[in-house]
Amino acid sequence: MSYFPTPFHLPPADGPFAAYWAAARDHRLAIQRCTDCHAWRHPPGPMCWACGSRKATFEAVSGRGNVLTYTIVHQELLPELAGAAPYNVVVVALSEMVNVHIVGNVIDVAAGDLTVGMTVEAVFEDVTPDITLPRFRRA
């Protein structure tokens, strides 16, 4: 079952995020990493923030992390989200790396039970044949 009603605004599956979305379709979380200095970066970009290199790969990570911050959305600002509120938007700090955060939703937690520091793990929702969305659940 979809966390949000569908159809809703979906991210493009191409461009600098293509490898990220390809991994998600395989139910893996992959983060861009500089091949020169090994710094992680998300969102993906053309140049390393640490050394300026333009060389990078996408590497699979565990998808485990902790909720760094969150908000509960009560107002449905987009017609595509009619019926979805209230829903949470979280920022998850991934366990394997410093300063890499993923924005998403925790799908199995009531709004009042979500906490900063909660341990979560990535799960994947196949929304269309081209887009699988990473979500999180309590670990």
Secondary structure, DSSP 8 states (H G I E B T S, - for coil): --SS-SS-----SSGGGHHHHHHHHTT-EEEEEETTT--EESS--SS-TTT----EEEEEE--EEEEEEEEEE-S--SGGGTTT-SEEEEEEEETTSTT-EEEE-BTTS-GGG--TT-EEEEEEEE-SSS-EEEEEEE-
